[in-house]
Amino acid sequence: MADLAEALRQFGTRYLAQHTLSTAQARAWRAIVACRTPALGGEQLACDHCDHCEHWHWQYHSCRNRHCPQCGTRAKDAWLQGRVAEALPVPYAHLVFTLPHSLNALYGVHPRWVIDTLFAATGKTLTEFAANPLWISGAGNATPAFTLVLHTWTQDLRRHIHLHAVMACGALDREGQWHAPTRKPDFLFPVEALSHVFRGKFMAALKAARQDGQLSNDPQGHDTAWAQRHKALYRHAWVVYAKTPMGGSAQVLEYLSRYTHRTAISNEHIMRITEREVVLSVRADDAGNKRRVRLPGEEFIRRFMLHVLPSGIKRIRHYGLLASACKTMRLAQARQALGMPVVQAKAVESAAEFMCRVSGLEVLRCQRCKVGHLAVAQTLAGHSRLPAPGERVNRRPCRGPP
């Protein structure tokens, strides 16, 4: 099967002979290779229509690692359900803040600092613009509502550090009044102005961090290299890209969910794995055309490992009205100002109930006889210790009922 786990299994030994994994990379590797295999344990589901159907199958557990392409859908759905009550009945804008590639080397040795500074510079830039009456009519220290999502990759797995920002068009002032954008309801801020302020904030933080000794391993930390990079960063256009404004809450939630739990590579993009290489399908242009990228197996793994985040880094962060410290009270004020009905307590339903409600599909109905239901016949405990990267994982299915 052509997927990420198979690429790690096939080319892992050769890659590990030349490379050392960080703790986070080793943890991700173990989880991805073991995902939905007997190594993580599972349950044997058997049809209860025992007189006429002998169907059974094993259902193995997911690893739930955020870098695993097999686990993103469930995490995305859970995240999406939690955001339903937070959407406001206003247009939303999607902006992308990108770091110049000349900072990639610094990211390689100080990823945590670069990520936190990128979030801080972007968050402060958007907050200041939202509080400016020039862009939000009558705002004056009003509070916006936006979410930032970190991505570090291109489709062919090169390093490309950027944030997706999804922001409500408007802001809430201290008196509980909602203010719309000055120019038109679905236009927030000019991207050129955003770019200049964003660059200024990041560069100021970069200079301060060097003075404070926070970037001791910076490969361009010596005076000459620092000065050259500093000039290059100011010459470079720091791109802030504004995509087509989105519509109402349903559309924005569906749209944002595409980005929140996306991994560096999805299994759908892996077309084929040969003895020497991995063949990827990537986007060729904005029209949706595709092209093929062929990577040697070890190079494919190297590129994927570039995007394993350090432990404890949050890829999704909420600001303004969505910040956890004030979300309950301030969102209620925003809903009231916008004339929204009071949010009712959300009904909690299982995945099986959800599938039955929206598609009429009973996920526990036996697909062979269409009469019986699947019930747990046996359980399998997972390994107490997952095999280290490069070790073989037992992928053979367990035996069926005696």
C-alpha positions, 0 to 999 in steps of 0.5 A, spaced: 500 500 500 502 506 498 502 511 504 506 514 509 507 508 513 509 504 508 515 509 506 517 509 513 518 502 513 521 501 506 526 506 506 527 507 514 533 503 515 537 507 510 535 513 512 536 512 519 543 510 517 545 517 515 540 521 520 539 522 527 532 523 529 529 528 535 525 526 540 519 528 537 521 525 530 522 519 533 515 519 537 511 521 530 515 515 527 513 510 532 506 512 532 505 513 524 508 506 523 504 502 528 497 506 526 491 501 525 496 495 526 495 490 532 501 494 535 496 499 538 491 493 540 484 493 538 477 490 538 474 484 534 467 485 531 463 480 530 456 479 527 451 478 532 446 474 527 450 468 529 445 463 526 446 465 519 452 470 518 459 468 520 462 475 519 467 478 523 473 483 522 479 486 527 478 494 528 485 496 530 486 503 534 489 509 531 495 513 534 492 520 534 499 523 533 498 530 529 503 528 524 499 522 522 495 522 515 490 517 517 488 520 524 487 527 521 479 526 519 477 524 526 481 530 529 478 535 524 471 533 525 472 533 533 475 540 532 469 542 528 464 540 532 467 545 538 467 551 533 460 551 531 457 555 537 463 560 536 461 562 529 458 569 528 453 571 522 458 576 519 463 575 513 470 572 514 476 573 511 482 569 510 489 571 510 496 568 509 502 570 513 509 567 510 516 568 512 521 569 507 525 562 506 532 566 508 529 564 515 529 557 514 536 556 516 534 559 523 528 555 523 532 549 523 535 550 529 530 554 533 524 552 531 520 554 537 522 561 537 521 562 530 514 559 531 512 563 537 515 569 534 511 568 527 504 567 531 506 573 536 507 578 530 501 576 526 497 576 532 499 583 534 499 586 527 491 583 526 489 586 533 492 593 532 489 594 525 482 591 528 483 597 533 484 602 528 478 606 526 481 607 519 479 600 518 474 598 522 469 604 523 468 607 530 472 601 533 477 605 537 480 599 541 475 594 539 477 587 539 477 582 533 475 575 533 480 570 529 484 564 529 491 562 526 493 555 523 501 554 522 503 550 516 510 549 514 510 545 508 509 546 500 505 540 497 512 537 495 514 537 502 519 543 502 520 548 508 515 554 507 513 557 514 506 560 514 500 562 518 493 561 515 488 567 519 481 566 518 478 573 521 471 575 522 470 582 518 468 587 524 470 588 531 467 588 538 468 595 542 468 595 550 461 597 550 459 591 547 457 594 540 459 591 534 463 595 528 463 593 521 469 594 516 470 601 514 470 600 506 465 594 505 462 589 509 467 583 507 474 587 506 478 588 512 485 591 511 490 592 505 495 587 504 501 592 503 500 595 509 499 589 513 506 586 510 510 592 512 507 592 520 508 584 520 515 585 517 517 590 522 514 586 528 518 580 526 524 584 525 524 587 532 523 581 535 529 578 531 533 583 533 531 583 541 532 576 541 539 576 538 541 581 543 538 577 549 542 571 547 536 567 545 539 565 538 545 562 540 545 557 535 543 561 529 547 559 523 547 566 521 549 569 527 556 572 526 556 579 524 557 579 517 552 573 516 547 577 520 548 583 517 547 580 510 541 576 512 538 583 515 539 587 509 536 581 505 530 580 509 528 588 508 529 587 501 524 581 501 517 583 500 514 579 506 507 576 503 501 577 506 496 574 501 488 575 502 484 570 499 477 571 496 472 573 502 468 567 505 461 567 506 457 565 512 458 561 518 457 554 515 462 556 509 467 559 514 467 553 518 468 548 513 473 552 509 477 553 516 477 545 517 481 544 511 487 547 514 486 546 521 488 538 522 492 538 515 498 534 515 505 535 511 503 529 506 496 526 505 496 518 503 492 520 497 498 524 494 502 518 495 501 515 488 506 509 488 512 507 492 518 503 488 524 500 490 528 507 490 523 512 490 516 515 492 512 518 487 507 524 489 501 528 486 502 535 487 498 541 484 501 544 478 497 550 478 491 554 480 486 551 475 487 544 479 492 541 474 496 536 477 504 534 476 508 528 479 514 529 483 519 523 484 523 523 490 528 518 492 526 514 498 531 517 503 529 524 501 522 523 502 523 521 509 528 527 510 523 532 507 517 529 511 521 530 518 522 537 517 515 538 518 515 534 525 514 540 530 517 540 537 513 537 543 508 542 546 507 547 540 500 549 538 499 549 531 492 552 532 491 559 536 485 563 538 485 571 539 481 576 541 474 574 542 476 567 541 481 567 546 480 562 552 481 567 557 475 571 555 471 567 550 465 565 554 463 573 556 465 576 550 462 572 544 456 572 548 456 580 547 458 579 540 452 575 539 447 579 542 450 585 539 449 582 532 442 580 534 443 572 534 439 567 538 441 565 544 446 559 543 442 552 546 446 547 549 449 542 544 446 535 544 452 530 544 452 524 540 456 519 538 459 518 531 455 512 530 449 516 531 451 522 527 453 517 521 446 515 522 442 522 522 446 525 516 447 519 511 442 514 514 448 509 515 448 505 521 456 504 522 455 498 526 450 494 521 453 488 519 455 489 511 455 482 509 448 480 512 445 487 512 441 484 518 445 483 524 449 488 528 457 488 530 459 487 537 465 486 540 467 479 541 475 480 543 479 485 545 487 485 543 491 489 548 497 494 545 504 493 546 507 496 552 512 499 548 512 501 540 518 498 536 523 503 535 524 507 528 527 502 523 524 496 527 519 491 524 511 492 526 507 486 526 502 488 521 499 481 520 491 480 522 490 477 528 486 470 528 478 470 528 473 467 532 475 459 534 
